[in-house]
Amino acid sequence: ANGKCGSCDLWLNESTLPAYPEAPPPEEANKGVHMHPEDEIIFVTQGNIRLGNMIYEAGAALAVTRDTFYGFHPGPDGLSFVTFRPSSTNQIRFAAGGDYVHSSFWDSIGAIPYLNPVPA
């Protein structure tokens, strides 16, 4: 969902993906390889995340440096995670070519109530 914050530069996204029991074949795994122009932290809240041949369980935090190509898939228990980036952009560059800059869909959703900043 949209993690826009009117008073800060932080992009926050919560996602859930269905279980993927087996490691995907290389041609499928490579489809999702991408990078972002800012550093990123992915925190696994439920299930597990598959990075190559490794599977990390809920509670894992993955730091990805900006402009680093990477890809992942949900593990056999599915995957729920939160992504943090120190920017309000959600730009993606895919290794196979093509950029994705913004989806107006999230603008129509608006901010999620629990993401509103707490007044100081």
C-alpha positions as CSV (number, residue, x, y, z in Angstrom):
1,A,0.0,0.0,0.0
2,N,1.0,3.6,-0.3
3,G,3.3,4.7,2.5
4,K,3.2,8.5,1.7
5,C,4.0,10.6,4.6
6,G,3.3,14.4,4.3
7,S,6.1,15.4,6.7
8,C,8.9,13.0,5.9
9,D,10.9,11.4,3.1
10,L,10.2,7.7,3.8
11,W,8.7,5.1,1.5
12,L,7.1,2.2,3.3
13,N,5.3,-0.7,1.6
14,E,3.7,-3.8,3.1
15,S,3.2,-6.8,0.8
16,T,2.0,-10.4,1.0
17,L,2.8,-13.0,-1.6
18,P,1.5,-16.6,-1.9
19,A,3.6,-19.7,-1.2
20,Y,6.1,-20.8,-3.7
21,P,7.0,-24.4,-2.7
22,E,10.0,-24.9,-5.0
23,A,12.8,-22.6,-6.2
24,P,11.8,-21.1,-9.5
25,P,13.7,-22.1,-12.7
26,P,16.4,-19.6,-13.6
27,E,14.4,-18.0,-16.5
28,E,11.5,-17.2,-14.1
29,A,13.8,-16.1,-11.2
30,N,15.5,-13.7,-13.5
31,K,12.3,-11.9,-14.6
32,G,12.0,-10.1,-11.2
33,V,15.6,-9.0,-10.9
34,H,15.6,-5.2,-10.4
35,M,17.2,-2.3,-8.5
36,H,16.1,0.9,-6.9
37,P,18.0,4.3,-6.8
38,E,18.0,4.3,-3.0
39,D,19.0,2.0,-0.2
40,E,16.3,-0.4,1.1
41,I,15.5,-2.6,4.0
42,I,13.2,-5.6,3.6
43,F,11.8,-7.0,6.9
44,V,10.1,-10.4,6.7
45,T,7.0,-10.3,9.0
46,Q,5.5,-13.7,8.1
47,G,6.5,-16.8,6.1
48,N,9.9,-16.8,4.4
49,I,11.8,-15.2,1.6
50,R,13.9,-17.1,-1.0
51,L,17.1,-15.4,-2.2
52,G,18.8,-17.8,-4.6
53,N,19.2,-21.1,-2.8
54,M,18.8,-19.6,0.7
55,I,15.5,-19.3,2.6
56,Y,15.2,-16.7,5.4
57,E,12.4,-16.9,8.0
58,A,10.1,-14.3,9.6
59,G,12.2,-11.8,11.5
60,A,14.9,-11.6,8.9
61,A,16.0,-8.1,7.8
62,L,17.7,-7.7,4.5
63,A,19.7,-4.5,3.6
64,V,20.0,-3.8,-0.1
65,T,22.3,-1.0,-1.3
66,R,21.0,1.4,-3.9
67,D,21.6,0.5,-7.6
68,T,22.1,-3.2,-6.7
69,F,20.3,-5.7,-8.9
70,Y,18.5,-8.3,-6.8
71,G,15.5,-10.6,-6.9
72,F,13.6,-12.8,-4.5
73,H,10.6,-15.1,-4.3
74,P,8.3,-16.2,-1.6
75,G,9.3,-19.4,0.2
76,P,7.2,-22.5,0.9
77,D,5.2,-20.7,3.6
78,G,4.3,-17.6,1.6
79,L,5.8,-14.2,2.3
80,S,4.7,-11.1,4.1
81,F,7.2,-8.2,4.3
82,V,7.6,-4.5,4.9
83,T,10.0,-2.5,2.7
84,F,11.6,0.8,3.9
85,R,13.4,3.3,1.6
86,P,14.6,6.7,2.6
87,S,12.8,8.5,-0.2
88,S,9.3,9.1,-1.4
89,T,10.0,7.6,-4.8
90,N,9.2,4.0,-5.8
91,Q,11.3,3.9,-9.0
92,I,12.4,0.4,-10.2
93,R,14.8,-0.5,-13.0
94,F,14.6,-4.1,-14.3
95,A,17.7,-6.0,-15.3
96,A,15.9,-7.3,-18.4
97,G,15.2,-3.7,-19.4
98,G,12.5,-1.1,-18.6
99,D,11.8,1.3,-15.8
100,Y,8.8,1.6,-13.6
101,V,8.5,5.0,-11.9
102,H,5.0,5.4,-10.4
103,S,1.6,3.8,-10.2
104,S,-1.4,6.1,-9.9
105,F,-3.3,3.2,-8.4
106,W,-1.7,3.9,-5.0
107,D,-2.6,7.6,-5.2
108,S,-6.3,6.6,-5.3
109,I,-5.8,4.4,-2.1
110,G,-4.4,7.2,0.0
111,A,-2.4,6.8,3.2
112,I,-3.2,3.9,5.5
113,P,-4.3,5.2,8.9
114,Y,-1.7,3.4,10.9
115,L,1.1,5.0,8.8
116,N,0.1,8.6,9.8
117,P,3.0,10.2,11.8
118,V,2.5,10.8,15.5
119,P,2.7,14.5,16.4
120,A,5.8,15.4,18.3
